[in-house]
Amino acid sequence: MKVNLVITTYNWPEALRLVLLSATNQSYKDYEVVVADDGSDSSTAVTIENIRKISGVPITHVWHQDKGFRAAAIRNRAVAKSTGDYIIFIDGDCILHPDFIKDHVALSEHNYFVPGSRVKLKKNFTESLLKNHQAFTTFTRTTIFKNWLLGKVKRVHPIIKLPATKFRYKRPSRWQGAVTCNLGVWRKDFLAVNGFNNHFIGWGLEDSDLIVRMINNGVYRKDGKLNSFIIHLFHHEASRENESINRNTFELSIQRNIKSTSSGVTQIDTIE
């Protein structure tokens, strides 16, 4: 099964470098990386090209103009440029352990989406990684646990790996906590709801809206916690200036049982 790893980024090439190094060092082999670039300057393109030169994994750079926070639209552009059967969304501040894609594929199941969890790094440790370019290969479950003992990691329980037991199916209609810093979906299910709603501009809820519409369309949650996790670099929260507008659109998807958006992945070429 071919996997598309979609990485959303904006003007943080130092973090993206670490993410791409980890993303191109996966034990699972049938995949391609697609960088969904929400209007970064040329330094991000240079970073991508430098990693592309040393990587055997295909990397596609998808970019649009910087017109504010448009994560929904750029992710749609990225999916439109990819060809895989299964899509895993992460953010450009999420370092991967070597079995990340393999673990996601093991959980993949038709008619389900899979949200994973995250290990959060503390501020000083994040700054050290970015400054010293510490090898990404140190991020195994063992080394994460050691860093937690040293006080460099906020919480360590996401690294625990449990088999695919019944608890993974206990919250089929829960959208809360299913976010695109670690989310696996089938391409066919993504296209069936026309992907993200391009009208979501500014921080927040574009991923929750996608999940609600997928649930409305008969695709349910299979929890990936205690199996699939990312290593999240510390950063300050983004501005929530447009959250109220986005929330109104999101709540309509719930109230009206909306399944597909009229401005999504199939309309992306009409968006500047």
NORJORA-V933694 format. One record per backbone hydrogen bond with DSSP energy under -0.5 kcal/mol. CO is the residue of the C=O (numbers start at 1). NH is the residue of the N-H. If there is no record, write none. Layout:
CO;NH  CO;NH
This chain:
2;85  2;86  3;5  3;32  4;6  4;88  5;7  5;34  6;8  6;90  7;36  8;92  9;38  12;16  13;17  14;18  15;19  16;20  17;21  18;22  19;23  20;24  22;25  29;31  30;3  32;5  33;60  34;7  34;36  35;37  35;62  36;9  36;38  37;39  37;64  41;44  41;45  42;46  43;47  44;48  45;49  46;50  47;51  48;52  49;53  50;54  51;54  51;55  52;55  58;33  60;35  60;62  62;37  65;67  68;67  68;70  69;202  70;74  71;75  72;76  73;77  74;78  75;79  76;80  77;81  79;82  85;187  86;4  87;89  87;185  88;6  89;183  90;8  91;94  93;95  93;233  95;231  97;100  98;27  99;103  100;104  101;105  102;106  103;107  104;107  104;108  109;112  111;220  113;115  113;222  114;184  115;224  117;230  118;120  119;121  119;232  120;154  122;126  123;127  124;128  125;129  126;130  127;131  128;132  129;133  129;134  135;138  136;139  138;140  140;144  141;145  142;146  143;147  144;148  145;149  146;150  147;152  147;153  148;151  152;122  156;159  157;160  160;162  163;165  165;168  166;169  167;170  168;223  169;172  171;174  172;221  173;175  175;178  177;179  179;182  181;91  182;116  183;89  184;114  185;87  186;190  187;191  188;192  189;193  190;193  190;195  191;194  193;261  194;265  196;198  197;200  199;201  205;209  206;210  207;211  208;212  209;213  210;214  211;215  212;216  213;217  214;219  215;218  220;113  224;227  224;228  226;162  227;229  228;117  230;119  230;232  231;95  231;233  232;121  239;203  240;243  242;246  243;247  244;248  245;249  246;250  247;251  248;252  249;253  250;254  251;255  252;256  253;258  254;257  263;198  264;267  265;268  267;270  268;271  272;65
